[in-house]
């Protein structure tokens, strides 16, 4: 790993007056590159005795000069020198122990060996030994690794050094002078003696290093549970231990630091704070979550909740963050922070930036939801700097102005880029790492921290060295701690209204949602309205919580304006306006809207005039965004993305209820078409399944509809789905066009959403034959799925596959597809995704049906799934043949196919030769080659093999 230094690296960083030591290392490095002879082998005089003395003396000198080495340098140089000092003491401890070991020869005797022994120059053997001792990368302490594991890694390095010494001695003439017993015992003596003694010396030196350098002390704190605190206060304390606060910044850097210091702002930066509650300040109300940590590789699956169960739990997240920021890894690969919606990812970035604002770091928080589409990483940073300081400057100018402060770039909301930008951001973390390399190469090292929702992690390609944190839900103590803060902040206000504070028992009775920071705050706000949560007899759903809060705060704001309680229609209209703003964002694939966009989209549905005031124009932007739920920065956004996702779901159900109302009002007139204009407007721009939380909210809202309404809607939606691709008469609301997609995309989005809605309103799973009518239902279903897969994009298609939960059934020889759950089971909401789970392998079944092949090929797909489950009983060649037939005749290129190919490849042997035609066929489609390539690499196929196969025309 690049963050691990060799002894030679340490010498370059720290400098050395030991010219002999520098020469020996230089020769060994040259011999490794060009060979012993070309490196000038005759000039090297073997001298293990002198090498040992030089290394030990240099290690003692480093420990003595450590205070001098750390003083008067910038943060990155400080970090480099500490890492180099550690590398120096690792090697010095071994060679000190080796020189003191009781061996059947002395170091002086080894140095007097013949110039050529056993057909090889002794100098060449010595160069190889020096390379093993001084050029190999050495373990280094890291904040996510306990000291015991670092110690074990150092011990293994000592074992490798002893093996290198054994090899060196075995090629010298002195070996022949040893007795038979001494020859047999020497490998064991070297394996057990010097490493055991060296690790004791290392322990002592490391303790001295930790006492002299707080950075090493911080890394030992990671395994110790801290006391209760808030607002990352321990980060500030630990940073203060490392260096005093910076003073004398340039004006632009001072403005950047002031902008980052938001600890005295409310926990939620709402547009209009509620009058009867007080939000805790960010520095007091943010509780540091526990985290799990893992080093990612291309085979990692951090989007899978189960994958994290065995990863290390960090009990002191704050000590880890400080340890990471003061490590070499931080400037060589990004740190990825993952969490569920509402878990506090953005708040972590915000509070960390605030704590770093007075330190030797320069924090710049970049809200990616407002970043210009297609902008580079430097462009995103420069846009953020322009927003917070008002200064037009390049990133290089910013770093220069920082005068040695180490930049920490916090890219907040990476999931927004992925969900709005398609495939072009799959490699974004690699671009981030390349940005770090480029900046380091120009003398501007930089730390990058990226936050993202966990659900999109399966879309990300992970470069080497990336660490990931997964934010954990609050435990009982953290829930109590936060509620104590809420109580202290609102005790007087609640007492004046004769209300009780929200207790931990009442909150925890709501189950897992109460352990998510955002939802816990929303529960507290909900309960502040007349102790509403205390009166609930059962846990309330998230959709009901969001709707109740939005209605409550909207009613309060209307009452404060009008001086009396508003009527229900007025509140409903306010929700509609908020819903249209959310729909405008959703259709655009953006979390931030400009004033121009809102000023165009809102009157397109509501008209230019104020409701109830004929002839009075309305400022729609001000009317909608001056609510508690909006924040204003570089545009307008909801205070949390989940508010927009809920409002899109709410607006969809409103349009569905409107469809039912209009149909009932029209009566049974046979020639009267169903008026679905509003539903079409709401659901024809994007597939609702693009965002899992939106589907979750939608299912909850649909479940709350009366049974008779759901029954009628099921019939209406079925009829609309059957004619969804037919030419329609002119519709209303045509002025509402937040985006201008092709007609085919709108047809795809509308029909897909109809299928999703009809599945959601029904109490039982529904078959495609019921939805589309017989005969020819499978052919029509194939046409629809072709359209969806081709037009909805990867987010829409994969989300729909998950949400519909499709699986094939054959009853009395009649083939059908069931939507909405596994055979014999009703639909159920998947935890964390809000989708409908159709059981194992359903994604591949839907994908196969979408390919439009005959039933024979769908039966082949069933055989594939069975082979994946029971493949141990099939010979590898038969499995390869089955996979090959599926690729060539059914064009199956699903993730499960790539995983099956990868599993066979890792078996090695003849299977790899048999798989080459299969791999060639998988990569044959130019349109899917990139996505398939990624899946194959993640499944274990080496990229050089894929490249070789791709280049081979046969």
Secondary structure, DSSP 8 states (H G I E B T S, - for coil): -TTS-BHHHHHHHH--S-HHHHHHHHHHHHHHHH-TTTTTGGG----HHHHHHHHHHHHHHHHHHHHHHHTTS-HHHHHHHHHHHHHHHHHHHHHHHHHHS--SS-HHHHHT--SEETTEEHHHHHHHHHIIIIISB-----TTS-HHHHHHHHHHHHHHHHHHHHHHHHTSHHHHHS-HHHHHHHHHHHHHHHHHHHHHHHHHHHHHHHHH-HHHHHHHHTTS-----STTHHHHHHHHHHS-------HHHHHHHHHH--TTSBSS--SS--SS----BHHHH-----EEEEE--TT--TTSGGGGGGSEEES-HHHHHHHHHTSSGGGTS-EEEEE-TTSSHHHHHHHHHHHHTTTTEEEEEEEGGGS-TT--HHHHHHHHHHHHH-----HHHHHHHHTT-EEEEEEE-HHHHHHHHGGGGTTHHHHHHHHHHHHHHTT--EEEEEEEEGGGGGG----TT-EEEEE----HHHHHHHHHHHHHHHHHHHHHTT-----HHHHHTTGGGGGSHHHHHHHHHHHTTTSHHHH-SS---HHHHHHHHHHHHHHHHHHHHHSS---HHHHHHHHHHHHHHHHHHHHHT-S-B-HHHHHHHHHHHH-SB-TTSTT-B--HHHHHHSSTTEEESSSEEESSHHHHHHHHHHHHHHHHHHHHHHHHHHTT-TT-----HHHHHHHSSS-GGGSHHHHHHHHHHHHTS-HHHHHHHHHHHHHHHHTTTS-----S-TT--SS---HHHHHHHHHHHHHHHHHHH-SS-EEHHHHH-SSSHHHHHHHHHHHHHHHSHHHHHHHHHHHH--EEEEETTEEEEEESSSTT----B-TTT--B---TTHHHHHHHHHTT--HHHHHHHHHHHHHHHHGGGS-HHHHHHHHHHHHHHH----HHHHHHHHHHHTT-THHHHHHHHHHHHHT--TTTHHHHHHHHHHTT--HHHHHHHHH---
